[in-house]
Amino acid sequence: MGLRIKKIWAVLCFAFAMGSIANAQEDLKKAPPAFSIDGQKSVFIDILSSHSRLRIDFSKRVAFVETVIDFYQAEDGYALFDLVPSLLTYEIDGTFSPGNKVLEVSDPDKVTLFRRLPEPTAQGKHQLRITHSLKASANLVFGASNVDFMNRMSDRNLDGNVFGRGYMERYFPSNMEWDDYPFELRIEIEGLKTPHRVISNGRVTRVSDLAYVIQFPEFFSSSSFFFHLLDPRFYNFETVKVVSEGHEVPLTFYSRDAGEVRSAAKLAPGYFAEIESNFGPYLFEKFVGHVTPAGGGMEYGGATDSSVWALSHEMFHSWYARGVRPRSGNSGWIDEGLARWRDNGYPRAKDEALKGLHEKLSGFSPYKRDTSIYAYDVGSVFFSKLDRLFAKHTSLDGLIPVLREFVQTYAYQSISTEMFQAFLQERISVDLQPYFDFYIYAKK
């Protein structure tokens, strides 16, 4: 469809006025079903916009957060949102209350938790103001004269992520992955004189040496946001530029290890060119990468926290995972399976037989958020089978052209397994249901 990223970003990005009811109603069709607790109906909301002020008190070694959320709900009921830290206070439509009244509730299938307002709200638009605090942790580190804070995330039940609550809800009020919304974050440091810096996949405005504002686009969801507040004295930085559709895209890498930064900056342009040649134009204004000395990584929208070893895998996710996003844990297998298939060199299956690795990757509870650990290997086998099918039974050279078209069709949107299957099926005469049943749903 001939994406022009700069124009798209300009149109989509910073619409912080209340979103339209029509768009909110459409978004809420992607939400799981409402459910009742003790006869009281819990309903999902659509976040129209969110603004947070993060005030870091260096002397007390704590951060205080105040957030204002404008939201829409399509029916009367008790509004659901999410925030892992306990609330200090909340205010709904001007009525102030202590935060301990906002309890965590489980979904009917007991696969995850949410926050639920204790009083019902009517169908329509509302404003919610929340305060909470963030204590020192592995992600919020207070040094002798500096602060280091990164919003590290996880899409699996690892590293303290429980019930799939591993995205922005670990730090700020948010929602499930199907909900996209514009977010503005103001960061202020009190009690320090050392200049700091913010690296982010949003647009960063420096207010002072100790204050920044980040504006994130309205097509981001809870898994997209990335920011890192740091003391630049302890980091090395390098930016290389690549060309996408006639305009330059900066790729910025940084790390405490200068060698890791050099390696990432050297390899990244080649990775970028290969992925873009196969899957189409890059979907973001820039790419930022925090380079770690070892291990795997985590993807964000045009960003990563990754080792050099995992860098190409994580860069791919700016097309599948954060360019086209999974709607829930039932579709997270798509991007991880594709990434592993690419890691392995896009192997094509030797035959069309239904055999080999298969585990249930989808068809779980609609409230499931985390991705199955089997998504990587089983997903890769599945895509190698599809690649053979499309090479043999269509005029296409395998699966990649279809995947490229899918990205262009659903860029900046969340997708389900059912949508993905339907898109593939429209482009091949072979019945794909047996392949989905065997590899994705693990049916006998």
N, C-alpha and C positions, 0 to 999 in steps of 0.2 A: 504493500500500500504506500510505499515511498515515504517512510518516516523522515521527518526533518526535526532532529532532536531539539535544536535550539528553539524552534517555533513551538513545538509541543510543550517544552518546559515552560516557556513564557506564558502559554495559554493556561496550562494546568496548575502551575506551581502554587502561587501564593494567594489563593482565593480564600482569605480568612473571614470573609463575610459569611453569615449563616448560609449553609448550603440549601439547595432546593428540596422541598418535600418530595418531589417526584424522584429525585436521585436517591434520597434516603429510603423511600419505600422500595425502590428497586434493589438497593443494597440489602435491605432486611429480608428479601426473598432468599438470600444466600445463607442466612443464619439458621442454626439448628432450631428444632421446635421449642416453643415456650413450654414450661412445665410448672406444676403446682407443688407447693410445700404446705402441708396442713391446710389445704383448701385455698391457699393464696397463690395467685398466678404470677410466676416469674417470667418477665418478658425481656427480650434482647433489645438493645438500643442501637441506633446508628449515630456515631460521633460525627458531628458536623465540623467542629474545629476544637483544637485544644491548645492552651497556652500555659506553660509552666515557668515558674521562677525558681531556680535552684540556687539557694544561698548557702555557701559553705563557710561555716564558722570554724576557722582554723584553731583558735584557742580552745574550743570545746571538742574539737575532733569529731564534728558531726555536720551533716548537711540537712537543711530544712527545705521542703518543697511545698509550694503553693500552686495549685493547678485549677484553671477554670475551663470547664468543658461545656460546650453547647451541644445538645443532643436531641434526637427525635425518636419517639417511640410510636409504633403504628397501632397500638392498642393499650387500653388501660391495664395497669398491673404494677408489679414491683420490679423496678428497673435493675437489670444486671449489667455490670461492667467488671473490670478486674484491676487489682492492685495487690501484690504480695505483701509488702510492708503494712503494718497496722496503721489505720488512720488516726490522726490526732483530732481533727474536727472535720465537719462537712456542712455544707449549706446548700439546700435545694430550693431554687426559686426564691432566695432571700431569707429562708428560714434556717437559722443556725442550730446545730446540735453537736454533742460530743461524738467523736469518731468511733468510740467503742460500740456504738449502736449498729454500725455497719458490719455485719458478720459475714463470714465465709459460708457459702452453701455449696452442696454437691449437686451435680446433675443427676437425673434418674438412674443413669447407668453407673454412676460413681467412678467415672474415669478422670474427672477434673473438678476444679473448684472455681467459684466466682465470688465476687462481692455483690451483695444485694441491698438496695436501699430499704430501710425498715418501714417506710411509709409508701403507700401506693401513689403513683402519678398517672395523670390522664394521658390519653392519646394526644400527641402534639409535641411542640418544642419546649425544652426546659434548659435551665442552666444549673450546673453542679459545680460547686467550689469545694476543693479538698485540700487539706494540709496533712503532711506526714513527714517523717524524718528518715534519713539514711545514715546508718552507723558505719564506722570504719570496717572494711572488709578486704578481701582479696582484690576487689574491683575499685574500691575507694580507699586509697592509701595515703596516709599523712606522713610526710617526711619531716626532717628537721626544719626545713624552711620552704616546703613546697607541698603540693597536692597532686596526686595522679588518679584520675577517675575515668574509666572506660566502661561503657554499658555493654559488657560482654553478654552474649546470648547463647542459647543452645536449643536445637530442635529435637533433642532426645532427652530422656530422663537421666541426665548425667550432671555432675558438678553442682549438686544441690538443687537442680531443677526437678520439682516434684509435680506430678499430675500434669505434665506437659506445659507448665507455666514458666517457660524459659525465655520469653521475649521481653518486650518493653515493660510489661507488667511487673517485672522484677524491680523496676526503678520508678516508673511513673504510671498514673492511671491510664488504662488502655482498654483494648477490646480483643476479640479473636481475630485471626488472620484475614477473614473475609472482609473486614471493615477497613476501608482506607479513608484517611482524613488528613488535613493540613495540621501541622504541629509547629508551634514556635516555642523555643526554649531559650530563656535568658539565664546565663550563668554568672554568678557574682562570688568573689572570694573576699572574705573579711578577715583581718588580722594578719595579713601578709603584705610584703612589699616586693617580693620577687616576681618579675613579669612571667606570666604564663601564656600558653597558646592553646587554641582549640583546633583539632583536626576533625573534619566531619564530611559526610556525604550530602549534607545540606549546605545552604548558602550561609557563610559565616560573616558576621559584621563585628569588627572590633570596636568596643565602646571605650575601653581603657586597657591598661596592662593586666587588669584583674577582672574584667567584665566583657562578656561576649553575648551576642544574640545569634541563634541559629534558626533559620527558617527552612522547614522541610516541606516538600511538595505534597499536594493533596492526594496523589496516587500512592503514597507510602502507607504501609500498614504496620502492625506491631512488630513484624519481623524485619522491617526495612531500615529503621533508623540506626545511624552509627555516629557516635561522637567520642572524642578522647580529649580530656583536659589534661595538660601536661606541662612540665617545666622543660623548655627546649634545650637547656644546658646539658641534659642527660640523654639527648636523642640525636641521631643522625638522620638527615633528610636528603632525598634525591627525587627530582621530577623529570620524567621523560615525556615526550609528546608523540602521539600517533595521530593519524588522519583518518577520520570517519566521515564519509559522505561530504568531503570537501572542507570540513572544519576540524580544527585541532582539538584533541581530547587529552588533557594532562593526566598522567598516571603518576601519583605521588606515593613514594614508599618511605617508611621511617622505622627506626628501630634503635635500641640501645647499642646494637652491634653494627658497626659501619660495613663490615664484610657482608652481612646478611642483606643490607640495603643495596649494596652494589650488585649482588647476585640477583635480587628481585628485579631491579631496574634494568638489568641486562636481558633477563629472560622474558619479562612481561610483554614487550612489543611483539615478539614472535607468537606468544600465546594469543594475544589480542587479535592479531592478523588471521591466525588459523580459525579461531572461533567465529570471528565476524564473517569470514569467507564461507563458512558452512551454515551459520544460523542467522545471518543478516546484520543490519546496522546496529551498532551499540546504542543502548537505550537511555544512557545517562549523560550528564554534562561532564563528568570526571570520574576517575577511579582513585580511591585511596586505600593503601594497604599497610596495616601494622604488621611488621615482619617479626615472627617469633623464632627462637633458635631451634625448636624441634616440635614434633607432634603434627597434628592435623590443622584444622582451621574452621572458621565459621564465616558464612556469607551474609552480606547485607546488600542493600540496593546501591550498587556501584562502589562497594567497599568490601574489605575483608580483614580479619584478624587471623593470620595464617603463617605457617612456616614456608620457606622456599620450596620444600618438597611438595607441599599441597597446593601451591599457588595457582597452577593452571586449573585444577579442579575447582577452586573457589572462584576464580575469575569467570569460569563457565557459568557459575550460578547467577551472574548478572544478566544472563539471558534466561535460563531456566532455573527458577526458584525465587528470584527477585525482580526479573523483567516480566515474566509470567509467573505468578505466585500460586502455590497450593492454597486451596480454600480452607483445608483442615488437615488433620493427620491422616485422612483417608486418601489424600492426593499427594502427600509429600514424597511418596515413592517415585513419582514421575521424574522429578529433577535429580534425585540421588541415583536412580537407576541409569538415567542418561549420562550423568557425570561419570559414573564408573565405566559405562560402555565406552565413553570417549577416552577415559584414562587408559583403557585397555587397547586403544587403537581402532575403535569401531569394528570389532570382529563381526563377520557374517557367519551365521550358523551354517553347518554343513548339510543339514536336512531340515525338514519342516515338522518332524515328529515331536509330539508332546512328551518330553522326557527331561530328566535332569532336575536341577534345583527348582523347587517351588515351595513357597510359604505364603501365608495370607498377608497381603500388603494393603488391602483395602476392604471395604465392607464392614468396618468396625462401627462402633457407636458414632452417631453424628457429632457428639461432643468431644471426640478424641482430637487432641492437638499435636501430639508428638508423632514422629515418623518411625516406622518399624525399622529395627536394626538390620533386617533382611533386605531392605530396599536396595542396597548397593549391589549385592551379588545376584540376587534373584532378578532384580530389575535389569541388570546388564544382560543376563541370559535371555530375558524376554525380548529386549530390544534387538539382540542379535538375530532372534527368530523373525521378528518383524522386518528387519532389514533384508533378510533372504526373501520373505514373502513379497515385499514391494519391488525387489529387483527382478523377481521371476514373473510376477503376475501383473505388473503395470509397465508402462513405458518409462518409468522413472529409474534412476540409478540408485535404487535402494531407498532407505527411510529418510535420510537427511533432508532432501528437498521438502518433504512433507513437514518435518519438524521446523524447518525454516519458515514455511508458510504459517504454521501454527503460532510461532512467536510474533510474526507480523500481524496476525489477526487478533491475538489476545494480549498484546503488549500492555503493560501496566494494569492488568486485570488479574483477578483470582479465578482459578479454574478447578473443576472437579474431575474425578476419574471418568465419570459418565460423559462429560463434555469432550474429554480427550479421546475416548473410545469412539464416540460418534463422529468426530472430525476425521479420525483415521479411516473408519469404515466407509465414509462417503467417497474415499479415494482408492478403494480396492474392492474387487468383486469377491475375493475370498472371505468367508465368514470368520471374523476375528473373535467371536464370542468364545469358542473353545480355548483359544490362547489366553484370553483374559480369565476364563474360569480356572484354567490349570495353574497359570503362573501368578496371577494377581489375587484371585479369590481362593485359591487352593481347594477347589471343589474336587470331590472324588470322581 
